[in-house]
Amino acid sequence: MSTERLNRINELARKAKSEGLTEAEKEEQQRLRNEYLAAFRANVIAQLDNTYIVDENGNERKLKMRDK
């Protein structure tokens, strides 16, 4: 996610606290938040995909995703 979009999220949050948002701004804020969360989740999943657990014997095993 670009710094422009993060700055816009923060700008909308500050405006919401100080003077309130219009309906269009609320929709934009929600869209940007959803985009941010999707990017965050993708980054966490990518990091966990490259995570290995090392046991006391030095054996490495890939971290597996748990079933929901």
N, C-alpha and C positions, 0 to 999 in steps of 0.2 A: 504494500500500500504506500502511495506516495506521501511525501510530507505535506503537500498541498491539501490532500484530503484529510489528513490528521489535523492540520491546522483549522480546516473548515469545521470538523467535528467539535474541536475545542471552542471555536468561535461561536458556534450555535449553542453549545452548552452554557457558555458565559452569558449569551444573550437571553437564553431561556430563564436563567436565574435573575437577571437584572430587569428585563422588560417584557419577557414573554415572546413566544414565536407565533408567526402566522401559520395557517394550515399548510401552506406550501413548504414553509421552513420545517415544520414538524415532519412532513413526509420525507423531505430531503435528509433530515437528521436520522430518521429511522432507516432509510436506505443506506446511508453512510455507515451507520452502526452495524447493520447486517453485513455489509461488505467487509468491514473491519473484523467482525467476528469470524467470517468465513476464512479470511486470510490468516487470522490467528490460529484457528483450528488446523488449517492446512500446514502451517509451520510446525505446530506441536506434533502432528502426525508424522511429518517428514523427519523430525528429530527423533521421535520414538522408533521409526523404521530403521534408524541407524544406531540404535542403542543395543549393546550387548551386556549380558550379565556374566560376571566371572565368579565361579565358585571358589571354595577354599583350596581346591586342587589345581586351580589355574585354567580350568576348562571354561571356554566361552560358549555361550548360547545366546541366540538372538531372542530379543524380547518379543513375545507374541501378543497379538491383539486379542483381548478377551471377547467372547461372544456376549452379545447384549441380552 
